[in-house]
């Protein structure tokens, strides 16, 4: 739903899609936002980014985030940031699915505290 300066959507938590863009339906242009669902035993590919940093928010389940070969367990409500040039892999080692919201952006592009009252 889009109004002047306001866009709204819902997380498709019950869907079968593994990767759902949240940026496109919200018309966000300044950062990436994705919902990622990992079934038990499922893993993403090992990857890194040249300039983009990513923040992972675990919405449901327990994520194993492997950073440069080192595993880190993140539970529901926990967040982690991985910087550019750092290899990472998202893995679901548990018996239940994992839902993650992944946010990505350039580390030098954010302008903080630009609110007007």
Steps between C-alpha positions, in 0.01 A plus 500: 500500500652832392395850596688825465831434681371185672523138384388190688542126445501178707761233558400179322600280793270213397611487137724243336738755346856477627591859407250787497598858416350749745669797334301485177146491643593779742666702222820536707795624297766572764559147634425134440243314710418133460309230683688170487351167605727199557344156542667255741840403358493772234793733445573807292808533285829627640531860388630846577438850368748752361348807667176397668462422868212278612300470818313176570202501738382154604121513502438130561714195583875479555740612228856379471690789344839380382739795477842429345454132593400572863141400596286735711157396631234774494160447657167676456536875542877504466682710240843484341688730262745372241720755325610521139768255388413248773389155383178370654248219469151466645421148625204337671641213708186465710178296468276806435503757225691826537360838392749786461459861400818607319578871467781619275652837426819687434690583820574858394160594355285542816430848627415475868270722704352705218155523663313826514249588771 
